[in-house]
Amino acid sequence: MSEVSETDAARALLRWHLEMGVDEMVAPSPADFYAWAPPQAGEPSVDGPARRGPAPRLGDVKAEVEAAPPPPDNQAISTDEAIRAAEAAAAACDSFEALEAAVKAFEGCPLKAGAKNTVFTDGTVGADLLVIGEAPGRDEDLQGKPFVGRAGQLLDRMLAAIGRSRTENTLISNVIFWRPPANRTPTALETAVCRPFVDRLIELTEPKAVLIAGGAPLQALLGVTGIMRARGVWREIETASGARFPALPTYHPAFLLRQPGGKRLAWADLQSLEQKLKGR
């Protein structure tokens, strides 16, 4: 049997990872890439010759991770503790402005460490329509506002079709306020940490209807999976205080950009939303 070189073994391992759906390498804890300084003159870059060499063995990497010291006590916070902190901070807010400040000051969501900005809301505070999406993307993270990329531009056109705009009569937010790495879907724990703030946003703004854009906010706010089956059916969001608000799930604009055939059903949802807002 011929001996397999380390390079061939590494390539085989990478191919296997890709076949299994692994397309992102993550560290044990979030990294603030924005805080990294560029290489100084004369210092080799990450891809420079000085960084090249034999690929590390998987066992060596595992041993290094296991031997890494735990984070300081002031950084170690469990999900339960983070949720309790979010609940306390949200409950203490008696105005939209106080809630916005509380979200920006909150340190209990690990996504914040890798994000450039906190993305809370955009639009008209107190509008009778509240749109809630999934999480910020690259453009949203850079600008600090939800739905400002291509999906946001499509959302604006969709709202305009029923006489709505963020500048006049619509407020827009997400169930997550910080960009997940590589725009991945937020985890259940991440949405649970942010949920108290979302509930309080709904309670303070008292919308006549909530438009839920996408499968992630559908599951986070209603505990329902399967946007294909759930879209177009009116439901109710129940907040922590027991208040109930009408909610209509529909496709996320990003999905419609990939699957234009869904726009017909999304248009039907918008018409249903328009009737609800007009009290019909």
CORJO-V329341 format. One record per pair of residues at least 12 apart in sequence whose ideal C-beta (glycine too) atoms are under 10 Angstrom apart, sorted by sequence separation. I is the first residue (numbers start at 1). J is the second residue. If there is no record, write none. Layout:
# CORJO-V329341
I|J  I|J
This chain:
# CORJO-V329341
89|101  90|102  106|118  134|146  136|148  137|149  139|151  140|152  147|159  174|186  178|190  212|224  215|227  218|230  234|246  235|247  250|262  251|263  89|102  90|103  104|117  105|118  133|146  136|149  137|150  139|152  159|172  177|190  214|227  215|228  218|231  222|235  234|247  235|248  253|266  88|102  89|103  104|118  132|146  133|147  137|151  139|153  152|166  156|170  176|190  213|227  221|235  222|236  233|247  234|248  235|249  251|265  252|266  103|118  131|146  137|152  155|170  175|190  176|191  212|227  215|230  222|237  223|238  233|248  234|249  250|265  251|266  86|102  89|105  90|106  103|119  104|120  119|135  120|136  131|147  156|172  175|191  177|193  178|194  215|231  221|237  222|238  232|248  233|249  250|266  86|103  89|106  103|120  119|136  134|151  155|172  174|191  175|192  176|193  177|194  214|231  218|235  221|238  231|248  232|249  250|267  100|118  102|120  103|121  118|136  119|137  122|140  133|151  176|194  212|230  213|231  221|239  230|248  231|249  232|250  250|268  251|269  89|108  101|120  117|136  133|152  147|166  175|194  176|195  198|217  202|221  212|231  230|249  231|250  232|251  250|269  86|106  100|120  115|135  116|136  146|166  152|172  174|194  175|195  177|197  229|249  230|250  231|251  249|269  250|270  85|106  99|120  100|121  115|136  119|140  122|143  145|166  177|198  248|269  85|107  86|108  99|121  116|138  119|141  122|144  123|145  133|155  175|197  176|198  198|220  199|221  227|249  248|270  250|272  85|108  86|109  117|140  118|141  119|142  122|145  123|146  175|198  198|221  212|235  226|249  227|250  228|251  250|273  82|106  84|108  96|120  111|135  116|140  117|141  119|143  120|144  121|145  122|146  123|147  131|155  148|172  173|197  174|198  221|245  227|251  248|272  82|107  83|108  96|121  100|125  111|136  115|140  116|141  117|142  119|144  120|145  121|146  122|147  146|171  147|172  173|198  191|216  195|220  209|234  210|235  212|237  222|247  224|249  227|252  248|273  82|108  115|141  116|142  117|143  118|144  119|145  120|146  122|148  146|172  147|173  190|216  191|217  194|220  195|221  210|236  221|247  81|108  82|109  114|141  116|143  117|144  119|146  131|158  145|172  146|173  147|174  210|237  222|249  246|273  82|110  97|125  116|144  117|145  119|147  131|159  146|174  173|201  188|216  191|219  192|220  221|249  227|255  248|276  79|108  96|125  115|144  119|148  173|202  185|214  187|216  191|220  218|247  77|107  78|108  79|109  95|125  96|126  122|152  129|159  146|176  171|201  185|215  186|216  190|220  191|221  207|237  217|247  246|276  77|108  79|110  146|177  185|216  186|217  188|219  218|249  231|262  246|277  75|107  173|205  188|220  217|249  218|250  74|107  77|110  129|162  131|164  186|219  232|265  140|174  171|205  185|219  186|220  215|249  218|252  228|262  231|265  232|266  75|110  129|164  131|166  202|237  210|245  212|247  213|248  214|249  217|252  227|262  231|266  123|159  128|164  171|207  202|238  203|239  209|245  210|246  211|247  212|248  213|249  214|250  215|251  216|252  232|268  233|269  28|65  127|164  129|166  137|174  140|177  141|178  142|179  170|207  173|210  175|212  202|239  203|240  206|243  208|245  209|246  210|247  211|248  212|249  213|250  214|251  215|252  228|265  231|268  232|269  27|65  28|66  75|113  127|165  136|174  140|178  141|179  199|237  201|239  202|240  203|241  207|245  208|246  209|247  210|248  211|249  212|250  213|251  214|252  231|269  234|272  29|68  127|166  131|170  132|171  133|172  135|174  140|179  141|180  171|210  172|211  174|213  175|214  198|237  199|238  200|239  202|241  206|245  207|246  209|248  210|249  211|250  213|252  214|253  232|271  233|272  234|273  28|68  104|144  124|164  129|169  130|170  131|171  132|172  133|173  134|174  135|175  136|176  139|179  174|214  176|216  199|239  200|240  203|243  205|245  207|247  212|252  213|253  214|254  215|255  232|272  14|55  27|68  123|164  124|165  127|168  128|169  129|170  130|171  131|172  132|173  133|174  134|175  135|176  136|177  138|179  170|211  172|213  175|216  176|217  198|239  199|240  200|241  202|243  213|254  214|255  232|273  13|55  29|71  123|165  124|166  127|169  128|170  129|171  130|172  131|173  132|174  133|175  134|176  135|177  136|178  137|179  141|183  174|216  175|217  198|240  199|241  202|244  203|245  213|255  234|276  28|71  123|166  124|167  126|169  127|170  128|171  129|172  130|173  131|174  132|175  133|176  135|178  136|179  137|180  140|183  174|217  175|218  196|239  202|245  213|256  10|54  11|55  122|166  123|167  124|168  127|171  135|179  136|180  138|182  173|217  175|219  176|220  195|239  196|240  199|243  10|55  13|58  121|166  122|167  123|168  124|169  126|171  127|172  135|180  138|183  175|220  195|240  202|247  9|55  10|56  29|75  123|169  124|170  125|171  134|180  137|183  174|220  175|221  199|245  7|54  10|57  123|170  124|171  136|183  164|211  6|54  7|55  9|57  10|58  122|170  123|171  124|172  135|183  5|54  6|55  9|58  122|171  123|172  134|183  135|184  6|56  121|171  122|172  123|173  135|185  6|57  121|172  122|173  134|185  135|186  121|173  134|186  159|211  120|173  121|174  158|211  213|266  119|173  120|174  119|174  135|190  158|213  121|177  135|191  155|211  213|269  119|176  120|177  134|191  119|177  155|213  211|269  118|177  119|178  135|194  211|270  117|177  118|178  119|179  115|176  117|178  118|179  115|177  116|178  117|179  151|213  211|273  115|178  116|179  151|214  209|272  210|273  114|178  115|179  209|273  111|176  112|177  113|178  114|179  115|180  209|274  211|276  111|177  112|178  114|180  115|181  132|198  147|213  211|277  109|176  111|178  112|179  114|181  209|276  109|177  110|178  111|179  130|198  208|276  209|277  109|178  111|180  132|201  208|277  103|173  111|181  132|202  207|277  208|278  106|177  130|201  183|254  208|279  106|178  130|202  104|177  103|177  96|171  103|178  111|186  130|205  132|207  111|187  125|201  129|205  130|206  131|207  109|186  110|187  120|197  128|205  130|207  35|113  126|204  127|205  128|206  129|207  130|208  131|209  132|210  133|211  134|212  30|109  34|113  35|114  110|189  111|190  125|204  126|205  128|207  129|208  130|209  131|210  132|211  133|212  134|213  135|214  30|110  32|112  33|113  34|114  109|189  110|190  121|201  125|205  126|206  127|207  128|208  129|209  130|210  131|211  132|212  133|213  134|214  29|110  30|111  32|113  33|114  34|115  109|190  120|201  124|205  126|207  127|208  128|209  129|210  130|211  131|212  132|213  133|214  134|215  135|216  30|112  31|113  32|114  33|115  34|116  109|191  111|193  129|211  130|212  131|213  132|214  134|216  135|217  30|113  31|114  32|115  33|116  34|117  109|192  110|193  111|194  133|216  134|217  29|113  30|114  32|116  109|193  121|205  133|217  134|218  29|114  30|115  108|193  109|194  132|217  108|194  131|217  132|218  134|220  106|193  106|194  109|197  132|220  132|221  106|196  103|194  106|197  158|250  158|251  102|196  103|197  102|197  103|198  158|253  157|253  100|197  103|200  155|252  156|253  99|197  102|200  103|201  154|252  155|253  158|256  154|253  155|254  153|253  154|254  99|200  100|201  151|252  152|253  155|256  98|200  99|201  151|253  152|254  154|256  93|196  150|253  151|254  154|257  90|194  93|197  96|200  99|203  149|253  150|254  151|255  153|257  90|195  91|196  96|201  99|204  132|237  147|252  149|254  151|256  158|263  161|266  162|267  83|189  86|192  87|193  90|196  94|200  98|204  99|205  147|253  151|257  161|267  164|270  34|141  82|189  86|193  89|196  90|197  93|200  97|204  130|237  147|254  150|257  79|187  82|190  85|193  86|194  87|195  88|196  89|197  90|198  91|199  92|200  93|201  96|204  149|257  158|266  162|270  169|277  79|188  80|189  83|192  86|195  87|196  90|199  91|200  95|204  96|205  154|263  158|267  161|270  162|271  164|273  79|189  82|192  83|193  86|196  87|197  90|200  93|203  94|204  161|271  162|272  164|274  79|190  82|193  83|194  85|196  86|197  89|200  90|201  93|204  158|269  159|270  162|273  163|274  80|192  81|193  82|194  83|195  84|196  86|198  87|199  91|203  154|266  158|270  162|274  79|192  80|193  83|196  86|199  87|200  90|203  161|274  162|275  164|277  79|193  86|200  90|204  159|273  163|277  130|245  132|247  158|273  162|277  163|278  77|193  162|278  130|247  137|254  134|252  131|250  133|252  133|253  134|254  133|254  131|253  131|273  129|273  129|274  129|276  30|178  33|181  128|276  129|277  91|240  128|277  31|181  90|240  91|241  30|181  87|240  27|181  26|181  26|182  24|181  24|182  26|184  23|182  24|184  23|184
